[in-house]
């Protein structure tokens, strides 16, 4: 059986695309490989939003050249935003790459995978004894699309591709195109299929997700969320990434009426300076942003608000930065994804005078420190409580622990209970049928919380069944 390895950089849109690639590959007869050296086809799904992501992508392409040297029959494929933007340059910089597919060519990639699966050359790799291969240690990496006992619990459903807002720092409209909204019927059908396969949480994904409109009937994002929430069996609903200007009172009222909606809304601020917001072409002022924040708090009490913030944007003065720092210190955000501005060729901001790296880095450190204090306080409030979270699987840092996510998107780590056991097969894991965990929070950190599993449930609304606790030997 041919195998495919997928590695993903970037946002949830890229993660959704990688899942699509994995599903197309599986339907064509591929096994999803957990290690890159085990694969017949290697797919690198790239991002170009920041320079660091671009450097990492080219670095991985160079790493993967060793695969071609070891076996010329291995196919290396690059897709994603960098592939869309630098198709010709990529062929010069990484000539060992076999195929490049842009963001609007995923269906074509799926068709090509099916063609390759029929070729006898794909059987060669399976015959090679690779037990002594150093590639396993040299290449590293983490696979995406690998099915385990818990991967089906959260499902991405893409509702929209592209963006038409043209923020002056953003390359997305240039590599993904303008708004292309999927029909509501197709979205609901896909959500229904995910639920039938065991998804407990649906995440609606779009570059500016709440700008979605049904091409046929004109329904808006609030209408879509209500329709998806009415699907039998849906337990939780969430979405990423909205734009503040598209949160109308009507949309927020619709969201507030959905009992399955997760208690977290991501609301990208980028800057709290009106002058900088104008330069960024963000289409709102801080006052208008604050009105959305107040409306969310009023209509959906207890909802955590998270955000994105850029420091060092061209033209940012110390006063501009202090406005952002002051707003963050006010405790609006439960968490924030903070970035130093990264110049992207082809965007207006790339042509403007840049803030020095030293100044931008200093502001970044000060902002992160300020938000970390707020985030830690938010997590501290959970200590002593029992929270319900959806299991994600093993902790990446400690195999004796598991990780789970609360409905407000806080990471929880806990020791594996005594009745935890890993068996082969999706249905084989004893926790797969009861993925909702009640965790008693014992400590808080900037990254999340730690505690102990005290109960588990099949459905979010079910009462938890007590979990056997470890025996403590006091002798």
C-alpha positions as CSV (number, residue, x, y, z in Angstrom):
1,X,0.0,0.0,0.0
2,X,1.4,3.4,-0.9
3,X,1.9,5.9,1.9
4,X,1.8,9.7,2.3
5,X,3.4,12.0,4.8
6,X,2.0,15.5,5.3
7,X,3.6,18.4,7.2
8,X,1.8,21.7,7.7
9,X,2.9,25.2,8.5
10,X,0.6,28.1,9.1
11,X,-3.0,28.8,10.1
12,X,-6.2,26.7,10.6
13,X,-7.0,27.1,6.9
14,X,-3.8,25.2,6.0
15,X,-4.7,22.6,8.6
16,X,-8.1,22.2,7.0
17,X,-6.4,21.9,3.6
18,X,-4.0,19.2,4.9
19,X,-7.0,17.2,6.3
20,X,-8.6,17.4,2.9
21,X,-5.4,16.1,1.2
22,X,-5.2,13.3,3.8
23,X,-8.8,12.3,3.1
24,X,-8.3,12.4,-0.7
25,X,-5.1,10.3,-0.3
26,X,-6.9,7.7,2.0
27,X,-9.7,7.4,-0.5
28,X,-7.1,6.7,-3.2
29,X,-5.6,3.9,-1.2
30,X,-2.8,5.6,0.7
31,X,-1.7,4.9,4.3
32,X,-0.9,8.0,6.3
33,X,2.7,7.8,7.4
34,X,3.8,9.0,10.8
35,X,7.4,9.4,9.8
36,X,8.7,11.2,6.6
37,X,11.1,8.4,5.7
38,X,8.3,5.9,5.6
39,X,6.4,7.7,2.8
40,X,6.2,7.3,-0.9
41,X,4.7,10.8,-1.3
42,X,5.8,13.7,1.0
43,X,3.6,16.8,1.1
44,X,4.8,20.1,2.6
45,X,1.8,22.5,3.1
46,X,3.4,26.0,3.4
47,X,2.7,29.4,4.7
48,X,4.0,32.8,3.6
49,X,2.3,35.2,6.1
50,X,5.6,35.8,7.8
51,X,9.2,35.6,6.7
52,X,10.0,33.0,9.4
53,X,7.4,30.6,8.0
54,X,8.9,31.1,4.5
55,X,12.4,30.3,5.8
56,X,11.2,27.2,7.6
57,X,9.4,26.0,4.5
58,X,12.5,26.3,2.3
59,X,14.6,24.7,5.1
60,X,12.3,21.7,5.1
61,X,12.5,21.4,1.4
62,X,16.3,21.2,1.7
63,X,16.0,18.6,4.4
64,X,13.7,16.5,2.2
65,X,16.4,16.5,-0.5
66,X,18.0,13.7,1.4
67,X,14.9,11.5,0.7
68,X,15.4,11.9,-3.0
69,X,19.1,11.0,-2.7
70,X,18.2,7.9,-0.8
71,X,15.3,6.9,-3.1
72,X,14.7,8.9,-6.3
73,X,11.2,7.3,-6.5
74,X,10.0,9.3,-3.5
75,X,7.8,12.2,-4.7
76,X,8.1,15.6,-3.0
77,X,5.1,17.9,-3.3
78,X,4.8,21.5,-2.1
79,X,1.4,23.2,-1.7
80,X,0.0,26.1,0.3
81,X,0.4,29.9,0.2
82,X,4.2,29.9,-0.5
83,X,3.6,27.5,-3.4
84,X,1.0,29.9,-4.8
85,X,3.2,32.9,-4.4
86,X,6.6,31.5,-5.5
87,X,5.8,28.7,-7.9
88,X,8.5,29.7,-10.4
89,X,11.1,30.8,-7.9
90,X,10.5,27.6,-5.9
91,X,11.4,25.4,-8.9
92,X,14.7,27.3,-9.1
93,X,15.5,27.2,-5.4
94,X,14.3,23.6,-4.8
95,X,14.6,21.8,-8.2
96,X,14.4,18.4,-6.4
97,X,10.7,19.1,-5.6
98,X,8.6,17.0,-8.0
99,X,5.3,19.0,-8.0
100,X,4.0,22.4,-6.9
101,X,0.3,23.0,-6.3
102,X,-1.2,26.4,-5.4
103,X,-3.9,27.1,-2.9
104,X,-6.6,26.8,-5.6
105,X,-5.3,23.5,-6.9
106,X,-6.0,21.1,-4.1
107,X,-8.5,19.1,-6.1
108,X,-5.9,18.7,-8.8
109,X,-3.4,17.5,-6.2
110,X,-6.0,14.9,-5.1
111,X,-6.4,13.7,-8.6
112,X,-2.6,13.4,-9.1
113,X,-2.3,11.4,-5.9
114,X,-4.8,8.9,-7.3
115,X,-2.8,8.6,-10.5
116,X,0.4,8.0,-8.6
117,X,-1.2,5.4,-6.5
118,X,-1.7,3.3,-9.6
119,X,1.9,3.3,-10.6
120,X,4.0,0.3,-9.7
121,X,7.0,2.4,-8.8
122,X,5.3,3.2,-5.5
123,X,5.8,-0.3,-4.3
124,X,9.6,0.0,-4.3
125,X,10.0,1.8,-1.0
126,X,8.1,-0.8,0.9
127,X,10.6,-3.4,-0.1
128,X,13.6,-1.5,1.3
129,X,15.0,-2.5,4.7
130,X,15.3,0.8,6.4
131,X,15.9,-0.3,10.0
132,X,19.4,1.1,10.0
133,X,18.5,4.3,8.1
134,X,19.7,7.5,9.7
135,X,17.0,9.5,8.0
136,X,14.7,8.7,10.9
137,X,16.9,10.6,13.2
138,X,18.1,13.3,10.8
139,X,14.8,14.5,9.4
140,X,12.5,14.7,12.4
141,X,9.2,16.6,11.9
142,X,5.7,15.9,12.9
143,X,3.1,14.3,10.6
144,X,-0.4,15.8,10.0
145,X,-3.4,13.8,9.0
146,X,-2.5,10.7,11.0
147,X,-5.7,9.1,12.3
148,X,-5.7,8.2,15.9
149,X,-8.3,7.4,18.5
150,X,-9.1,11.2,19.0
151,X,-8.4,12.9,15.7
152,X,-12.0,12.6,14.5
153,X,-13.4,14.5,17.6
154,X,-12.6,17.9,16.2
155,X,-13.5,18.6,12.6
156,X,-12.6,21.6,10.4
157,X,-15.2,22.6,7.9
158,X,-14.1,25.3,5.4
159,X,-16.8,27.9,4.7
160,X,-14.8,30.4,2.7
161,X,-11.5,30.9,0.9
162,X,-9.7,34.0,0.1
163,X,-10.2,37.6,1.4
164,X,-11.2,40.9,-0.2
165,X,-10.2,43.3,2.6
166,X,-6.5,43.9,1.6
167,X,-5.0,44.8,4.9
168,X,-1.8,46.5,3.9
169,X,0.4,44.0,5.8
170,X,-1.3,40.9,4.5
171,X,-0.4,38.7,1.6
172,X,-3.4,36.4,1.8
173,X,-5.6,38.1,-0.9
174,X,-2.7,37.8,-3.3
175,X,-2.1,34.1,-2.7
176,X,-5.6,32.9,-1.9
177,X,-7.6,35.3,-4.0
178,X,-10.7,37.3,-3.2
179,X,-13.7,36.0,-1.2
180,X,-15.0,32.7,-2.5
181,X,-17.9,31.6,-0.3
182,X,-19.0,27.9,-0.3
183,X,-22.8,27.3,-0.6
184,X,-24.6,26.8,2.7
185,X,-25.9,23.4,1.6
186,X,-22.3,22.1,0.9
187,X,-21.1,23.4,4.3
188,X,-24.0,21.8,6.2
189,X,-23.7,18.5,4.3
190,X,-20.0,18.3,5.2
191,X,-20.7,19.2,8.9
192,X,-23.4,16.5,9.0
193,X,-20.9,13.9,7.5
194,X,-18.3,14.9,10.2
195,X,-20.8,14.5,13.0
196,X,-21.8,11.1,11.6
197,X,-18.1,10.0,11.8
198,X,-17.9,11.0,15.5
199,X,-17.0,14.7,15.5
200,X,-18.0,16.3,18.8
201,X,-16.8,19.8,17.8
202,X,-17.1,21.5,14.5
203,X,-14.8,24.5,13.7
204,X,-16.0,26.7,10.8
205,X,-12.9,28.0,9.0
206,X,-12.5,31.0,6.8
207,X,-9.9,33.7,6.2
208,X,-12.5,36.2,7.3
209,X,-15.1,33.7,8.4
210,X,-17.9,36.0,9.6
211,X,-17.9,37.8,6.3
212,X,-19.4,34.7,4.8
213,X,-22.5,35.0,2.7
214,X,-24.4,32.2,1.0
215,X,-23.9,32.7,-2.8
216,X,-27.4,31.4,-3.5
217,X,-29.8,32.5,-0.8
218,X,-27.9,35.4,0.8
219,X,-27.8,33.9,4.3
220,X,-25.2,35.5,6.6
221,X,-22.7,34.0,9.1
222,X,-25.2,34.0,12.0
223,X,-27.7,32.2,9.9
224,X,-25.1,29.6,8.9
225,X,-24.0,29.0,12.5
226,X,-27.6,28.5,13.6
227,X,-28.2,26.1,10.7
228,X,-25.1,24.0,11.5
229,X,-26.0,24.0,15.2
230,X,-29.4,22.5,14.4
231,X,-27.7,19.4,13.0
232,X,-28.6,16.4,15.3
233,X,-25.6,15.2,17.3
234,X,-23.6,18.4,17.2
235,X,-22.2,19.1,20.7
236,X,-19.9,22.1,20.2
237,X,-19.5,24.7,17.6
238,X,-16.6,27.2,17.1
239,X,-15.0,29.3,14.3
240,X,-11.8,31.0,13.2
241,X,-10.9,33.7,12.2
242,X,-13.5,36.5,12.2
243,X,-13.0,40.2,11.4
244,X,-14.2,42.8,14.0
245,X,-16.1,44.9,11.4
246,X,-18.3,41.9,10.4
247,X,-19.7,41.3,13.9
248,X,-23.1,43.0,13.6
249,X,-25.6,43.0,16.4
250,X,-27.7,40.6,14.4
251,X,-24.8,38.2,14.0
252,X,-23.9,38.4,17.7
253,X,-27.6,37.9,18.7
254,X,-27.6,34.8,16.4
255,X,-24.5,33.4,18.1
256,X,-25.8,34.2,21.6
257,X,-28.8,32.0,20.9
258,X,-26.7,28.9,20.1
259,X,-26.3,26.7,23.2
260,X,-23.5,24.6,21.6
261,X,-21.3,27.7,20.9
262,X,-17.9,27.5,22.6
263,X,-17.2,30.1,25.2
264,X,-14.3,31.7,23.2
265,X,-14.3,34.2,20.4
266,X,-11.1,35.2,18.6
267,X,-11.2,38.9,17.7
268,X,-8.0,40.1,15.9
269,X,-7.1,43.7,17.1
270,X,-3.7,44.1,15.5
271,X,-3.2,47.5,17.1
272,X,-5.0,49.8,19.5
273,X,-3.8,53.0,17.7
274,X,-6.4,54.5,15.4
275,X,-3.6,56.0,13.2
276,X,-2.0,52.5,12.8
277,X,-5.3,50.9,12.2
278,X,-5.9,53.3,9.3
279,X,-2.4,52.5,7.9
280,X,-3.2,48.8,8.2
281,X,-6.5,49.3,6.4
282,X,-8.3,47.5,9.2
283,X,-11.6,49.3,8.6
284,X,-12.4,50.0,12.2
285,X,-11.3,52.3,15.0
286,X,-10.4,51.2,18.6
287,X,-13.8,52.6,19.7
288,X,-15.6,50.5,17.2
289,X,-13.6,47.4,18.2
290,X,-14.4,48.1,21.9
291,X,-18.1,48.2,21.1
292,X,-17.8,44.7,19.6
293,X,-16.0,43.6,22.8
294,X,-18.8,45.1,25.0
295,X,-21.5,43.5,22.8
296,X,-19.8,40.1,23.2
297,X,-19.6,40.5,26.9
298,X,-23.2,41.7,27.2
299,X,-24.7,39.1,24.9
300,X,-22.5,36.1,25.8
301,X,-21.3,36.6,29.4
302,X,-18.3,34.5,30.4
303,X,-17.0,34.3,26.8
304,X,-13.2,34.5,26.6
305,X,-11.9,36.9,23.9
306,X,-8.5,36.2,22.3
307,X,-6.7,38.2,19.7
308,X,-3.8,38.8,17.3
309,X,-1.5,41.8,17.7
310,X,1.3,43.1,15.5
311,X,4.2,45.2,16.8
312,X,6.7,47.1,14.8
313,X,4.4,47.9,11.9
314,X,5.8,50.6,9.6
315,X,5.2,54.0,11.0
316,X,4.4,52.7,14.6
317,X,5.5,55.3,17.1
318,X,6.1,54.8,20.8
319,X,2.7,56.5,21.4
320,X,1.1,54.0,19.0
321,X,2.7,51.1,20.8
322,X,1.8,52.5,24.3
323,X,-1.9,52.6,23.2
324,X,-1.7,48.9,22.4
325,X,0.2,48.1,25.6
326,X,-2.3,50.0,27.7
327,X,-5.3,48.3,26.1
328,X,-3.7,44.8,26.7
329,X,-3.0,45.6,30.3
330,X,-6.7,46.4,30.7
331,X,-7.3,42.7,30.7
332,X,-9.5,42.5,27.6
333,X,-7.9,39.3,26.2
334,X,-7.7,35.9,27.8
335,X,-4.8,35.2,25.4
336,X,-3.1,36.9,22.5
337,X,-1.0,35.8,19.5
338,X,1.6,38.4,19.2
339,X,3.9,39.0,16.2
340,X,6.7,41.3,15.1
341,X,5.7,42.7,11.7
342,X,7.1,40.7,8.9
343,X,7.5,42.5,5.5
344,X,5.8,40.7,2.7
345,X,6.7,41.6,-0.9
346,X,3.7,42.6,-2.9
347,X,1.9,44.3,0.0
348,X,1.8,48.2,0.4
349,X,3.4,48.1,3.8
350,X,6.6,46.5,2.3
351,X,7.2,49.8,0.5
352,X,7.1,51.9,3.6
353,X,9.8,52.9,6.0
354,X,10.4,50.1,8.4
355,X,10.7,50.1,12.2
356,X,14.1,48.9,13.3
357,X,14.4,45.3,14.4
358,X,15.8,46.4,17.8
359,X,12.8,48.7,18.5
360,X,10.3,46.1,17.3
361,X,11.8,43.4,19.4
362,X,11.9,45.5,22.5
363,X,8.2,46.3,22.0
364,X,7.4,42.7,21.4
365,X,9.0,41.6,24.7
366,X,7.1,44.3,26.6
367,X,3.8,43.3,25.0
368,X,4.3,39.6,25.6
369,X,5.2,40.2,29.3
370,X,2.0,42.3,29.7
371,X,-0.3,39.8,28.1
372,X,1.3,36.9,30.0
373,X,0.4,38.6,33.2
374,X,-3.3,38.9,32.1
375,X,-3.3,35.3,30.7
376,X,-1.9,33.9,33.9
377,X,-4.6,35.7,36.0
378,X,-7.2,34.2,33.7
379,X,-5.9,30.7,34.2
380,X,-5.5,31.3,37.9
381,X,-9.3,31.7,38.1
382,X,-9.7,28.0,37.1
383,X,-7.6,26.6,40.0
384,X,-9.8,24.7,42.5
385,X,-12.5,24.2,39.9
386,X,-13.5,21.2,37.9
387,X,-13.6,22.0,34.2
388,X,-14.9,19.9,31.3
389,X,-12.5,19.5,28.3
390,X,-12.4,17.5,25.1
391,X,-9.5,15.1,25.0
392,X,-6.7,15.7,22.5
393,X,-4.4,12.7,23.2
394,X,-1.0,12.3,24.6
395,X,1.0,15.2,25.9
396,X,3.7,16.1,23.4
397,X,6.2,16.7,26.2
398,X,5.4,13.9,28.6
399,X,4.0,10.5,27.5
400,X,2.7,9.8,31.0
401,X,0.2,12.7,30.6
402,X,-2.7,13.6,28.4
403,X,-3.9,16.9,27.0
404,X,-7.4,18.3,26.6
405,X,-9.0,21.6,25.5
406,X,-11.7,23.5,27.4
407,X,-14.5,25.2,25.5
408,X,-12.6,28.5,26.0
409,X,-9.6,27.0,24.3
410,X,-7.4,26.6,27.4
411,X,-4.9,23.7,27.2
412,X,-5.2,21.3,30.2
413,X,-2.6,18.7,31.0
414,X,-3.2,15.8,33.5
415,X,-1.6,12.5,34.4
416,X,-3.2,9.6,32.6
417,X,-5.6,7.8,34.9
418,X,-5.0,4.1,35.9
419,X,-7.7,2.9,33.4
420,X,-5.9,4.7,30.4
421,X,-4.5,2.2,27.9
422,X,-3.5,2.6,24.3
423,X,-4.7,-0.1,22.0
424,X,-4.6,-0.4,18.2
425,X,-7.6,1.0,16.3
426,X,-9.7,4.1,16.6
427,X,-12.4,2.2,18.6
428,X,-9.8,0.3,20.7
429,X,-8.8,3.1,23.1
430,X,-10.9,2.9,26.2
431,X,-11.3,6.7,26.3
432,X,-12.4,7.1,22.7
433,X,-16.1,6.5,23.5
434,X,-16.0,9.0,26.4
435,X,-13.8,11.8,25.3
436,X,-15.2,14.6,27.6
437,X,-13.1,14.8,30.7
438,X,-13.8,16.5,34.0
439,X,-10.5,17.7,35.3
440,X,-9.9,19.2,38.8
441,X,-7.5,22.1,38.2
442,X,-4.6,22.1,40.6
443,X,-2.2,24.7,39.1
444,X,-2.2,27.5,36.5
445,X,0.5,28.6,34.1
446,X,0.8,31.0,31.2
447,X,0.5,28.1,28.7
448,X,-2.6,26.6,30.4
449,X,-3.5,24.6,33.5
450,X,-2.7,21.2,35.1
451,X,-4.9,19.0,37.1
452,X,-6.2,15.5,37.6
453,X,-9.0,13.6,35.7
454,X,-11.9,12.9,38.0
455,X,-14.6,11.8,35.6
456,X,-15.4,11.3,31.9
457,X,-18.5,11.4,29.7
458,X,-19.7,10.4,26.3
459,X,-21.5,13.6,25.5
460,X,-20.8,17.2,26.6
461,X,-24.2,17.5,28.3
462,X,-23.9,14.1,30.2
463,X,-23.0,13.8,33.8
464,X,-19.4,12.4,34.2
465,X,-18.8,8.9,35.4
466,X,-16.1,8.9,38.1
467,X,-12.6,7.8,37.0
468,X,-10.6,5.4,39.1
469,X,-7.9,7.3,41.0
470,X,-4.3,6.1,41.5
471,X,-3.6,4.1,44.6
472,X,-1.3,6.0,47.0
473,X,1.0,3.8,49.1
474,X,1.6,5.6,52.4
475,X,3.8,2.8,53.8
